[in-house]
Amino acid sequence: MVSQNVVVSDANTGIITISNSSVFAPSAQKPPTVPSHISISKKKLLKNLELSGAQSQRLNSWVDSMRASSPTHLKSLSSLSSEEELNSWLKRHPSALDMFERIIEASRGKQIVMFLDYDGTLSPIVADPDRAFITSKMRRTVKKLAKSFPTSIVTGRCIDKVYSFVKLAELYYAGSHGMDIKGPTKGFSRYNKDKPSVLYQPAGDFLPMIDEVFKQLVEKTKSTPGAKVENNKFCLSVHFRCVDEKKWSDLALKVRSVVKNYPTLKLSQGRKVLEIGPMIKWDKGKALEFLLESLGFENSNDVFPIYIGDDRTDEDAFKLLQERGQGFGILVSKFPKDTNASYSLQDPPEVMDFLRRLVEWKQIQQ
């Protein structure tokens, strides 16, 4: 059994490690079945994976999801949906830019705390994940934002990778989908000057296993052109955004053949990526909750969290805000899709506009 580890670094006392309750799910389950491409006959697919009828339906759903998230299938709002469908979706999730005054009014008298995904939110989704750079304008905007509000980046990337893109020491970083949390560098943020810097790693004991699976996946997928395996420290990503659609099923089967040998790891799907991570009770919503507690807002009615993200993994954070009845989630998407977010923005440029307006509003209040 793996237990949580909270490491608190204090300027006077050094580093203290505290062991808390288990974060394992009540019982380990087998990783979800990964879909195969429709070019493989259903009969052969069922034979290879020994699937039941219900599992076959799940597989077909995975295939549809992979196809929908492919760059070649990404559609604009106007071409994806009828005008009636689009208007209906926007009524439920209106533009955060159009509703800016309403958001500000809801935050009156409360401390706004910002949470931002990285890929697809601060930077565009690009073919090579190693080149997902933010613009200098976006970096300056986020820097100003962090001076106005406590600001965190919550991403599936490892902290070192996302920090190499952002290069801002005044932010909180939650990497590996929130399984690796680090506070601002001492002296760089006005919001942690009287608090110890925090390092939180609930899946620390999984590191050897993650490294082992990473090596196997690299070897297993090297024959699939365009596939890229990324080690995010506490989780792994298999990017298929550059893989020929005809090869998706083959890639999915290869990934599953490795992950099925590790019952304490789970397999899930993000935007143009297959994710492998520890089967523990932890996600971006839990990371958001932990960061709020670290900032002193546990059980506080005077906090207003705003979470902006574009991926399925961000839905846990959107859902948490709904359950808390505090703040709002904002989905970054160019097309309608099911979400727990209250508002929407279309792309990183709109995200930057929204952040700029927040900073300008804050400056007027000071």
Protein Blocks (a to p, Z undefined) as FASTA:
>chain_A
ZZdddddddfklopaddddddfbdfbdcddddddddfkbcfklmmmmnopafklmmmmmm
mmmmmmmmpmklpccfklmpcfklmmmmmmmmccfklmmmmmmmmmgoiacdddddfehp
lpccdfblmlmccdfklmmmmmmmmmmpccddddfbdfklmmmmnopakbccdeehhpac
cdddehiacklmmpccddddfklmmmmmmmmmmmmmmmmmmmmghiacddehjaccddfk
lgcfklmmmmmmmmmmmmmmmmkbccdddehiacddddddddfklmmmmmmmmnopghia
kbccddddfbfklmmmmmmmmmnopajdddddfbdcddfbfbdcfbfklmmmmmmmmmmm
mmmmZZ
